[in-house]
Amino acid sequence: MHKIKKAIIPVAGLATRIYPMNKVTKKSFLPIIDSDGRVKPLILKLLEELDQSGIEEIYLIIGKNDVVLYNNLFEKCDEKICNKMSSEDLLYDKKVNEIGKKVKYIIQEKQLGFGHAVFLAKDYIKSDPCIMLLGDTLYKSKENLTCVEQLLNFYDKNENNIIALQELTEEELKNYGTIYGTWVNKEKTQLLLDTVVEKPSIEYAKKNLLVDKKFYGNFGEFILTKTFFDELDIIINQPLKDSQEYQLMDAFERTIKKEKVMGIIINGFSYDIGNINSYIKYFKSI
C-alpha cells in the first residue's frame, strides 16, 4: 500500500457561488453521477477514492453547523427507508457506514481563508505527510488509476510536497494558483517548482509563468509534509490586514525556498463543482 495514510478535505466554505442552493446544502453535497450508476453527493465520491487507496484517517474541515449534515450521510439509513431498499443498496449503505468510521471532523469557527482552514489540521496530521483534496472538486481519471492513486504513487517514489497540476487557459488563470518550474523527466509530466502565484493576472503570467509556452496550475490535489505545515504556521501567526485572508499558496512559496516542491501533471480532468460552467462541463462528460 501507499506511504501516506492521512487525508484532509476542507469543506467549510460558505459556497456563495451556488446561491441560493447554499441556503439548503453545501457544495460538497451537490449531486454527481458515478460510474456505478449511483447518484452521490460529491463528498462521498472523494471519500470512496481515499478509502480505496488505503487512507486510514480522513479529516473533514467543516463549519460548526454542518456536523448533522455529515452525520446523516454516514449513519445507517432510516428503518422505513431500509425496508424499501434492495439488498445491493443495503450492502452499499453498510460500505458508507464503514467509510464514515475513518472520518473525523475539524471545526472551522472563523472564515479566515483557505490557508487557515488547512492549518487547523496541523495538530491532527502531526509530523505525517498527508494528501489533501478540494471538497468542491470532482476528479475524473483518463486511465485505470484514479487521480488520487496517480498522486500517491508519485509520492511513494518522491517524498516531497507535491502540487497536482493541469494545463490552464489564459481565461482560467484568475481562478487558480499557477506555477513556474523546470521539467525533470523526458515525458514532461513532472516539474521541480520554482514559484507559485495565486490567481495571477494574464499579463504577469505571460511574463513570468509560461512553461514551454503553456500555463500550469492547481488540479486540486496536494501532498503536504511537515515542512509545509511549519511554514503555514508562521504565516498564520502573522496579523491579517483588513479584508485579507490566509492563502495556501503563500505557504507553498515559502516551502519552495526550504526544500523541493514537485509538480505532477495528472492524467485526468478536475471539475470545480462550485463553478456553474465547470459543473455543466462535468455533466456533459458523462
Number of C-alpha atoms within 10 A of each C-alpha: 10 13 16 21 20 20 25 27 26 24 24 25 19 14 18 13 13 17 11 10 13 15 11 7 14 24 26 25 20 19 16 21 15 13 8 6 8 11 13 14 18 23 25 20 19 20 22 14 16 23 19 13 17 15 21 16 21 25 19 22 24 20 19 14 10 16 13 9 12 16 12 11 17 19 15 15 16 9 9 8 8 14 11 10 14 10 11 8 13 16 12 12 19 15 14 18 17 14 20 19 13 15 18 14 18 22 18 19 12 11 14 16 14 17 20 20 26 22 21 17 21 17 9 15 22 12 13 14 23 23 24 21 22 19 27 24 23 22 24 17 16 12 10 8 13 20 23 23 18 19 22 24 16 18 20 13 9 13 18 20 24 26 27 23 28 22 14 17 13 13 9 16 21 14 13 17 20 26 28 21 19 15 18 13 10 7 7 12 15 20 22 19 21 16 20 23 21 19 16 20 13 16 10 11 19 15 8 14 24 16 15 9 7 13 21 23 27 23 27 22 22 24 25 23 20 16 20 25 24 17 17 25 17 11 20 18 8 9 9 12 7 6 6 10 15 22 19 20 20 17 22 25 20 19 21 19 11 12 12 16 25 26 30 22 20 25 17 17 14 20 21 21 25 20 15 13 11 16 17 13 14 20 11 8 7 9
